[in-house]
Amino acid sequence: MELRDIEYFSVIAEHGHLGRAAESLGLSQPALSMSLRRLEKSMQAKLVKRTPKGVELTAVGTALLSRVHRLRLSMNDVAREAADLSQGRAGDLRIGATPEFAEYLLPPAFSALFKAAPKVTVRVTVAAPDALRPALRSGELDLIVSGIASAPFEDLVSVPLLDDEFVVVSSIDHRLAKRERVTISDLAWERWAVSAASVLSWQWLHRMFKEHGLPPPRLTMDSNSAWLRLLTVASSDLLGFSSKRFLRQVATHFPLAELRVREPAWARHIGVSYRKDAYLPPALVRLTEILKTTAKEIVAEKP
């Protein structure tokens, strides 16, 4: 079975007519018919049946067409691998990341990558994990940096990088910032700036409020930009969430205070994930190793 014949077959299916398909491919009709017969011979079944208006797919032809998209994904992976190996290109990497990790974990890693592989290009999508994982599964992204689920996904490979803790933050002038300890009840009537109502830190707060018999927290600002949220919190009476490591890194930029909430902290395992069956370009493998090194350096930093 030749991949070229499968591609020609998909064009025949699209046009429903051998002559029009041949014209769109720049082939003669006899050459296209020969390709179709070759594919049918390898499949040991008829793929089309002739009609007065052209051709229609048989049941086997319909089944084959349903697999063409998956085959094209695999072919694209193979083509990228061949280009990397034969031409020595670093590749075009498509990375997804959640906001906090995009802004404190990726910059030093990219800096090291661009020095080691100056021809590499990187496209970064910053979004919530619920939006990143479907894009990873569909082949739109090569790798994502986010929290790792406690129960692994069967179709994804996840590589741990570090553990991080999310904390409640306020401006240094907020009335709760001066308290030695803050309870969930103290937070009951505050307003919040968060990345999205679906993120786990926000869900954690909802659960804490519910367990203490309190009304749901008040969402005042919703933004996926960590910098915008922290700037807003630092200059208002809103509260927010932040990765503790990210907060430490931007402490010189924002007059923020970490509130000492009595309830258990919300911690996560942070890592990279990619499709189990995906081709990993050499530059992506190198970036993963750089991210591991960057994470070790961050963990080794003194608070």
C-alpha positions as CSV (number, residue, x, y, z in Angstrom):
1,M,0.0,0.0,0.0
2,E,1.4,3.4,-1.1
3,L,0.7,6.5,0.9
4,R,0.4,8.4,-2.4
5,D,-2.5,6.1,-3.5
6,I,-4.3,6.8,-0.2
7,E,-4.0,10.6,-0.8
8,Y,-5.3,10.1,-4.3
9,F,-8.1,8.1,-3.0
10,S,-9.1,10.8,-0.6
11,V,-9.3,13.3,-3.5
12,I,-11.5,10.9,-5.5
13,A,-13.8,10.6,-2.4
14,E,-13.9,14.4,-2.1
15,H,-14.8,15.0,-5.8
16,G,-17.0,11.9,-6.3
17,H,-15.7,11.8,-9.9
18,L,-12.5,10.4,-11.4
19,G,-12.2,13.0,-14.1
20,R,-12.5,16.0,-11.8
21,A,-10.2,14.3,-9.2
22,A,-7.6,13.7,-11.9
23,E,-7.8,17.3,-13.0
24,S,-7.3,18.7,-9.5
25,L,-4.3,16.4,-9.0
26,G,-2.8,17.2,-12.4
27,L,-2.9,13.6,-13.4
28,S,-4.4,11.8,-16.4
29,Q,-7.5,9.8,-15.7
30,P,-5.9,6.5,-16.7
31,A,-3.0,7.2,-14.2
32,L,-5.5,7.9,-11.4
33,S,-7.5,4.8,-12.3
34,M,-4.4,2.7,-12.1
35,S,-3.6,4.2,-8.6
36,L,-7.1,3.3,-7.5
37,R,-6.8,-0.3,-8.8
38,R,-3.5,-0.6,-7.0
39,L,-5.0,0.5,-3.7
40,E,-8.0,-1.8,-4.1
41,K,-5.7,-4.7,-4.8
42,S,-3.7,-4.0,-1.7
43,M,-7.0,-3.7,0.3
44,Q,-8.4,-6.8,-1.4
45,A,-11.7,-5.0,-1.8
46,K,-13.6,-2.5,-4.0
47,L,-13.4,1.0,-2.6
48,V,-15.7,2.8,-5.1
49,K,-18.6,1.9,-7.4
50,R,-19.4,3.7,-10.6
51,T,-22.6,5.7,-10.9
52,P,-24.1,7.7,-13.8
53,K,-22.8,10.9,-12.0
54,G,-19.3,9.6,-11.1
55,V,-18.3,7.3,-8.3
56,E,-19.6,6.5,-4.8
57,L,-17.7,4.9,-1.9
58,T,-18.3,1.3,-0.9
59,A,-18.6,0.4,2.8
60,V,-14.9,-0.5,2.7
61,G,-14.1,2.8,1.0
62,T,-16.1,4.7,3.6
63,A,-14.2,2.9,6.4
64,L,-10.8,3.7,4.8
65,L,-11.7,7.4,4.4
66,S,-12.6,7.7,8.1
67,R,-9.0,6.7,8.8
68,V,-7.4,9.2,6.4
69,H,-7.2,12.0,9.0
70,R,-5.3,9.8,11.5
71,L,-3.0,8.7,8.7
72,R,-2.3,12.3,7.7
73,L,-1.4,13.1,11.3
74,S,1.0,10.2,11.3
75,M,2.4,11.2,7.9
76,N,2.9,14.8,9.2
77,D,4.9,13.4,12.1
78,V,7.0,11.3,9.8
79,A,7.6,14.2,7.5
80,R,8.8,16.4,10.4
81,E,11.1,13.7,11.6
82,A,12.6,13.2,8.1
83,A,13.1,16.9,7.7
84,D,14.9,17.2,11.1
85,L,17.2,14.2,10.3
86,S,17.9,15.0,6.7
87,Q,18.2,18.8,6.8
88,G,19.4,19.3,10.4
89,R,16.7,21.8,11.2
90,A,15.9,22.4,14.9
91,G,12.1,22.4,14.1
92,D,9.0,24.4,14.9
93,L,7.9,23.7,18.4
94,R,4.3,24.2,19.6
95,I,4.2,24.6,23.4
96,G,1.2,25.1,25.7
97,A,1.4,26.3,29.3
98,T,-0.8,27.5,32.1
99,P,-0.2,31.2,32.9
100,E,2.0,31.1,36.0
101,F,4.3,28.4,34.6
102,A,4.5,30.2,31.3
103,E,5.8,33.3,33.1
104,Y,8.3,31.8,35.5
105,L,9.4,28.4,34.2
106,L,9.5,28.9,30.4
107,P,11.6,32.1,30.0
108,P,14.9,30.7,31.5
109,A,14.3,27.4,29.7
110,F,13.7,29.2,26.3
111,S,16.8,31.3,26.9
112,A,18.9,28.1,27.2
113,L,17.2,26.5,24.2
114,F,17.8,29.4,21.9
115,K,21.5,29.4,22.7
116,A,21.8,25.6,22.1
117,A,19.5,25.6,19.0
118,P,19.5,29.1,17.4
119,K,17.4,28.0,14.4
120,V,14.5,26.7,16.6
121,T,11.1,28.5,16.4
122,V,8.6,28.3,19.3
123,R,4.9,29.1,19.3
124,V,3.4,29.3,22.8
125,T,-0.2,29.0,23.8
126,V,-1.1,30.2,27.3
127,A,-4.4,28.8,28.6
128,A,-6.0,26.7,31.3
129,P,-5.2,22.9,31.3
130,D,-8.8,22.1,30.2
131,A,-8.1,23.9,26.9
132,L,-4.5,22.7,26.5
133,R,-5.1,19.0,26.7
134,P,-7.6,18.8,23.8
135,A,-5.1,20.8,21.7
136,L,-2.3,18.4,22.6
137,R,-4.4,15.3,21.8
138,S,-5.5,16.7,18.4
139,G,-1.9,17.4,17.4
140,E,-2.1,21.2,17.6
141,L,0.5,21.3,20.4
142,D,3.6,19.2,20.8
143,L,4.0,19.6,24.6
144,I,2.2,21.3,27.5
145,V,3.6,22.6,30.8
146,S,0.9,22.4,33.5
147,G,-0.2,20.6,36.7
148,I,-0.1,16.8,36.4
149,A,-3.3,15.0,37.2
150,S,-3.1,12.5,40.1
151,A,-4.7,9.9,37.9
152,P,-2.6,9.7,34.7
153,F,-4.2,9.9,31.2
154,E,-3.7,6.7,29.2
155,D,-3.0,8.6,26.0
156,L,-0.5,11.0,27.5
157,V,3.0,10.8,28.9
158,S,3.7,13.1,31.9
159,V,7.2,13.9,33.2
160,P,7.3,15.6,36.7
161,L,9.4,18.7,37.0
162,L,8.7,20.2,40.5
163,D,6.1,20.6,43.2
164,D,4.5,24.0,43.8
165,E,2.0,25.5,46.2
166,F,-0.7,28.0,45.5
167,V,-1.4,30.7,48.1
168,V,-3.9,33.5,48.6
169,V,-2.4,36.9,48.0
170,S,-3.5,40.5,48.7
171,S,-2.0,44.0,48.5
172,I,0.4,44.8,51.4
173,D,-2.1,47.4,52.6
174,H,-5.1,45.0,52.7
175,R,-6.6,44.6,56.2
176,L,-5.9,40.9,56.2
177,A,-2.3,41.2,55.3
178,K,-1.3,42.2,58.9
179,R,-2.9,39.2,60.5
180,E,-0.8,36.3,61.8
181,R,-3.5,33.8,60.8
182,V,-6.4,34.1,58.4
183,T,-9.4,31.8,58.4
184,I,-11.7,30.8,55.6
185,S,-14.5,32.7,57.3
186,D,-12.3,35.9,57.2
187,L,-12.3,35.5,53.4
188,A,-16.0,35.0,53.1
189,W,-16.9,38.6,52.0
190,E,-13.8,39.4,49.9
191,R,-13.8,39.9,46.1
192,W,-11.5,37.8,43.9
193,A,-9.3,38.1,40.8
194,V,-8.6,34.7,39.3
195,S,-7.6,33.1,36.0
196,A,-10.9,31.3,35.4
197,A,-13.8,29.9,37.4
198,S,-12.8,26.3,36.3
199,V,-9.2,26.3,37.6
200,L,-8.4,24.0,40.5
201,S,-7.3,26.7,42.9
202,W,-10.7,28.4,42.5
203,Q,-12.5,25.0,42.9
204,W,-10.4,24.5,46.1
205,L,-11.7,27.8,47.5
206,H,-15.3,26.9,46.6
207,R,-14.9,23.6,48.4
208,M,-13.5,25.2,51.5
209,F,-16.3,27.8,51.6
210,K,-18.9,25.1,51.2
211,E,-17.3,22.9,54.0
212,H,-17.5,25.9,56.3
213,G,-21.1,26.7,55.5
214,L,-20.2,29.9,53.7
215,P,-21.7,31.4,50.4
216,P,-19.6,30.9,47.3
217,P,-16.6,33.3,46.8
218,R,-17.3,36.5,44.8
219,L,-15.6,36.5,41.4
220,T,-14.9,40.1,40.4
221,M,-12.1,39.8,37.8
222,D,-11.4,36.9,35.4
223,S,-8.2,37.0,33.4
224,N,-5.7,34.4,32.2
225,S,-2.8,36.9,32.6
226,A,-1.0,36.3,35.9
227,W,0.7,39.7,35.6
228,L,-2.5,41.6,35.1
229,R,-4.2,39.8,38.0
230,L,-1.3,40.4,40.4
231,L,-1.1,44.1,39.3
232,T,-4.8,44.5,40.0
233,V,-4.6,42.7,43.4
234,A,-1.6,44.8,44.4
235,S,-3.5,48.0,43.7
236,S,-6.9,47.2,45.0
237,D,-8.7,45.3,47.8
238,L,-9.2,42.2,45.7
239,L,-7.7,38.9,46.7
240,G,-6.1,36.4,44.3
241,F,-4.2,33.1,43.9
242,S,-0.6,32.7,42.9
243,S,2.0,30.0,42.6
244,K,4.3,30.5,45.6
245,R,7.4,30.2,43.5
246,F,6.0,32.7,40.9
247,L,5.1,35.1,43.8
248,R,8.7,34.9,45.1
249,Q,10.1,35.6,41.6
250,V,8.0,38.7,41.1
251,A,8.1,40.1,44.6
252,T,10.2,43.1,43.6
253,H,7.6,44.1,41.0
254,F,4.4,43.8,43.1
255,P,3.6,45.1,46.6
256,L,1.9,41.8,47.5
257,A,1.4,39.9,50.7
258,E,0.9,36.1,51.1
259,L,-2.1,35.6,53.5
260,R,-1.4,32.9,56.2
261,V,-4.6,30.9,55.7
262,R,-5.1,28.3,58.4
263,E,-6.7,25.7,56.1
264,P,-4.4,23.1,54.3
265,A,-2.5,24.6,51.4
266,W,-3.3,23.6,47.8
267,A,-0.2,22.0,46.2
268,R,0.3,20.5,42.8
269,H,2.8,18.4,40.9
270,I,4.1,20.5,37.9
271,G,5.4,18.8,34.7
272,V,5.4,18.4,31.0
273,S,3.0,16.2,29.0
274,Y,3.0,14.9,25.4
275,R,1.1,12.4,23.3
276,K,2.2,8.8,24.0
277,D,2.3,7.9,20.2
278,A,3.7,11.3,19.0
279,Y,7.0,11.9,17.3
280,L,9.2,14.1,19.5
281,P,11.5,16.4,17.4
282,P,15.1,16.5,18.7
283,A,14.6,20.2,19.8
284,L,11.5,19.1,21.9
285,V,13.6,16.4,23.6
286,R,16.2,19.0,24.3
287,L,13.7,21.5,25.6
288,T,12.3,18.8,28.0
289,E,15.8,18.2,29.4
290,I,16.4,22.0,29.8
291,L,13.1,22.3,31.6
292,K,14.2,19.5,34.0
293,T,17.4,21.4,34.7
294,T,15.6,24.8,35.1
295,A,13.2,23.2,37.6
296,K,16.1,21.8,39.6
297,E,17.6,25.3,39.7
298,I,14.3,26.9,40.8
299,V,13.9,24.3,43.6
300,A,17.5,24.9,44.7
301,E,16.9,28.6,45.1
302,K,16.7,29.9,48.6
303,P,13.3,31.3,49.6
